[in-house]
């Protein structure tokens, strides 16, 4: 029996156990804003990885749940990174019909698609490769705790943790929600939130309006100028949340604006941010001033020179298994794959379970895809050429 046959046979044998772990993880609801719930899930996965003989490290950032990294023994070739996240978006107990409901080949629940099914795949790919005696590359699993918030809860500490464990890896696979037909994601728009704070001078608008300086007036000018930078083919801006003022008869001394930016490339992002900074540096309402915070969010996931080669390895492996050759696509949604491609690591995203409706009350995934996606990735890792 070849190493691949051995690994695939192992996955077939443990299919029911994979389903049980999937159910367990989904029922351990873990919204981003509930650090204690994520800590519990991270501890569960930590124990699981240690039982596989893996070394582990946890990080508990202030304001967010724990992040977990686990790895097998070092080998001669660069490691393979398996990347996912533990946090979900819906409050505990809010999913219609409960956190785990099976209907035919579909299972419904919070995070069942995004991306707890993918975490199960990652763990069983590691188990299958260990069982088959795979020793060409170290396998690294990194799963973070606030991906759904753009790592704002951890103030980007989760990204630092991710990047520290990704360094030196030859290829990465991200267990984000798989598209219904198994298409791989190789490009993603980047995006994030910028905070603009405007400071003015408070004064009574009836008896001494000339002594005031309206922060809201200045913010309004900035909002129009920033949104006018939008180019729908490249970069878009949305000033989606505004707060300011204390009473209707007081010249407002403060105004805050949360600005969402989306971009196709990191070069576009940098050029757009320079324009925003120039707008904020120009004072149009006397005696006001603007402070622009950092961009909190994701860079763009860009295709690298070796992305196409990694796609071919994965596609060849899938086709050899009789599972077809998946296509590739770029999407608007962000993911942590952007950080690995920014580090120069060829990355395939959306290799998790196949499904639809992530973040919604009808989030669901295909049960049969759990095994087929695990087999595809197992075969692809075994087929990785030494050059990666």
N, C-alpha and C positions, 0 to 999 in steps of 0.2 A: 504494500500500500504506500503510495507516495505521501509526502508531507501534506499536500493539498487535500488528497482524498481522506487522510486521517483527520484533518481539521474539519472538513465538511461533515464527515460522519459524526464527529463529536457534536457539532451544532445540531444535527438531526436528533441525536440521542437526548439532548438537553432542551429541546424546544419547549416542553411543558414548563420546565424550570425557568426558562427565559420569560414566559408569560406570567408566571407567578411573581418574579422580581419586578416586572413592568407594573403589575397591579399594585405591588407593595409601594413602589416609588410614587406612583400617581396618588395613592391614598394618603401618602405623607405630604399633604398640601404645603406648598412653600412659596407664598407670595414674596416678592422682593422686599416689601416693607415689614416683613415679619422675621427679623433675624433669628429669633429663637427657633422657629420652625425650620429655617434653613440650616441652623446649627445641628439640629437633630438629624436631618437628612445627610449632612456632611459626615457626621459621626457614623451613621449607618454605612455609608459608602467607604469610609475610612476602614472600618472593621472588615468589610467585604474585601477590600484591596489587600489588607494585611494578611487575610486568610489565603490569598493567592500568592503570598510570598513577596509582595511588592513593598518597597519602602514608600513612606508617605510624608507629606508636610501639609499642615493646615495654617491658614492665615485668617485671623478674625479682625477685619478692618473696623474701625470705629464707625458706627452708623449703618453697617451692613452685616449680613450673615457671613459665615465662614466659607472660605474658598479651600479647595482640596487639590493637591497634586499627588500622583502616585506613579511609580516607575519600576520597571523590571531591571535586571542587572545590566550594566554597561556592556556594549559589544563593539566590534571593530568599526562598523559602519555608522553613519550619523543616525540618531534616533528618529522614530516616527512619532508625531504628535497627534493625539486624539483629543479633540477639544469640544467642550459642551458647557452648559450652564444649568444650575439647579433651580433658579428662581422662575416663578410663574407670575401671571398678572392678576388673576381673580382672587378676591378675598376668600379666606377659608370658609367653607360651608355654603358658598354662593352658586356652585355649579348645578344647573337643573338636573334633577334625577340622581344626584349624588356624585361622588368623585370617580366612580368606575361603573360604566354601564356597557354591556356587550349587546350588539345587535348584528347578527350575521357575522360578516368578516370585519365589522367596524367596532371599535371600542371608543367610548366617549369619556372625557374627563379633563380636568384642568392640567395642562402640561402634558397630556398623553401624546401629543404630536410635537410640542415645542417645550422642552425637547427630551422628556424622560424616556421615551422609547429609544431615542438615540443613545442615551447613557447605558441602557441595557445592551444595545448592540456593541458599544465600545467595550464593556466588561466581558462580554462573551467572545468577542473577537480575540481579546487578550487571552482568555481561558483556552480557546480552541488552538491558538498558536502555541501556547505553552504546552498543551497536551501533545501537539504534533512535534515538539522538540525544536521549535523555531529559535534560532540563536544568532541570526545575522544582524539584527538591530535591536537596540533598546526600544521598548514601547513606553511612551509617556502619556498619561491621562491627566488633563487639567480641566477642572470644572469650577466655574466661578459663581458668585452669589448675587450679582446685581446687573446682569447683562441687559435685562428688560428695561432698566432705567438709564441705560447709557453709562453705567458705572458712576452715576452721580451720587449714589448713597455712600459709596466707599471713597468718594473724592478721587477716583482713578487708581486707588491702591490695588484694586483687583486686577487692573490692567498691568501694573508693575509686576504683580505676582505671576500673571500669565506669561508676560514677556521674559521674566527671569527663567522660567522653565522651558520656554520655546527656543531659547538661544541654542544654536548648533544643530537644530533638527533639520533633516533633509527634506521632509515632506510633512504636510499637515492635512488632516481630515476633520471637518467640523460637523457635528451631529445636529445641526439645525434641522427644522422641519423639512422632510423630503417632499418634493413636488409630486402630485398625483401620478405622473407618468415616469418618475425616477430621474427626470432631467437634473443634471448637475448645475450648480450655481458657481460661476467662475468670476463674476463681476457684481459688485453691489455699489449703489450710490452711498456716499458718506453723508453724515448729518449729525446735527447736535443743536444745542441751545446756548445762546449767548445772552447774558444779562446786561442790560443797559440801565444804569442808575443816573438820574438827573437830579441835581440839587439846585434849589432856588432860594428865595427869601420869602418868608411868610409875612403877610400884612393884611389888615382889614380891607376888604375890597370896596367898602363904602366910604370910610373916613380917611384912609391913607393908601389908596391903590398904587400911587406913584412910588411908595416906599417898598413895594414888593417886587419880586421877580418870579414869574410863573414857571415852575418846573414842568408842568403839564404842557404849557405852550411850547417850550423847547423840545420836550419829548415828542410832541405832535409833528414838529418840523423834522425831527430825526426819523420818525416812523415813515413819513412819506418819502424822504430821501432814500432810506434803506430799502423799502419795498420797491422803489423805482429801479433798484439795481437788478431786479429779477429778470433773468433771461431763461425762458422755459426750456430751452435746448441745453442749458448748461447749469446755471445756479439759480435757486429760488430762495426767497426770503419770506417769512411769514411772522409778523409781529402779533402773536396770538394771545398774549396775556398782558394786561396793563393794570397797574395799581398806583394810586396817588391821591394826594389831597387829604384834608381833614374835615372840612365843612364847606358848604356851598358859598359862604360869605367870606372865605379866607383865601387869599392868594396862595396857591399850593407851593410848599417848600420842597416837596419831594415827589418823584414819580419813577416807577420802575417798569421796565418793559422786558418781557421774555421773548427772544427772537429765535425762531427755528430756521436753520439754513440746511439746504440739501444740495449736493454737488456730485458730479460724475467722476471727477478726478481730484487728487490732492493738490495738483497745480492750480486748478480752478478755485479750490477752497482758499489757497494762500493769496491768490490775486484778489478774490472777493473780500477777504478779511482786511486787506490793506485799504480797500475802498471804504469799508465800514469805519475803520479807524480814522480815516481822513474826514469823514462826515462828522464823527463824534468830536474831533478836535476843533472843529469850526463852531464858534459860539455865535448864535443868531439872536438869542434873547439876552440882553445885557444882564450881567451879574448872576448868570447861571453857569453850571459846569457839568460835564458828562464824565462818567466813569464806565468803561467797558470791561466786563469780566472776561475770563478765558472761555474758549469754546469747549463745552462739555459734551462729549459724544464720540462718534466713531469717524475715523478716516474712511476714505473710499477703499473698497476692496478692488484692487487693480490686477489685471492679468500680468503675469511675469513672463520672461522669455521661456521658462520651462513649464508653464502652466499647461500648454497644449500637449507636451510630452506626458505629463501626469494624467491628463484626461485620456490619452491613448492607452496608457497602462491599465487604468481602471476600466475603460471600455473594452479592451481586448480580454481582460479577465472576466468581465460580465458576459461577453459574447461566448466565450469558451464554456461558460456554465449553462448556456442556453437561455440566458436572461435578457438577451438583446443588448444593443449598444446605446446607452443613454446619450441624449444630446446635451448641449450646454446653453445657458441663458444668463443674462444680466438682470438684476432686479433692483427695485427701489428700496427694499427693506435693508436695514443695517445688521451686521453681525460681527462677532469677534474675529472672524476670518480676516477682517481688514487689518488687524494688528499683526497677524502672521505674514500677510503679503507685504505689509509695510516694512517688515524685517527681512524681506527677500526670500521667504520660505514659500515654495509652490504649494498652493492650498486648493482643495476641493471642498465646497460647502454644500450643505443640504444632503448629506449622506445618511441622515437618520431615517426613521420610519416614514412611509408615504401617507399623506393625508391632506386634510384641509381644515380651515376654520380656526387656526391658531388665534388665541386671545379672545375668542368669541364663545357664546353659550353653546355653540354646536361644534366645538373643536373635537375632531375625531381622527383616527388613524386606522390603517389597514392592518389587521392582525397578521395576515400572511406575509406582509412586507417585512416583518421583524426578522424572519429567517432569511429571506432572499437578500435583503440589504446587508445582513451580517455576512452572508456567503460572498457577496460581491466584494466587500471590503477585505475580507480574509484573503481571497484570491489575489486582490490587487497588491496587498502588502507583500505577500509571498513572491509576487512577480516584479517588485520594484528592482530596477537595475542598480548596480553598485554606484552608478554615477550620481544618484540622488543623495 
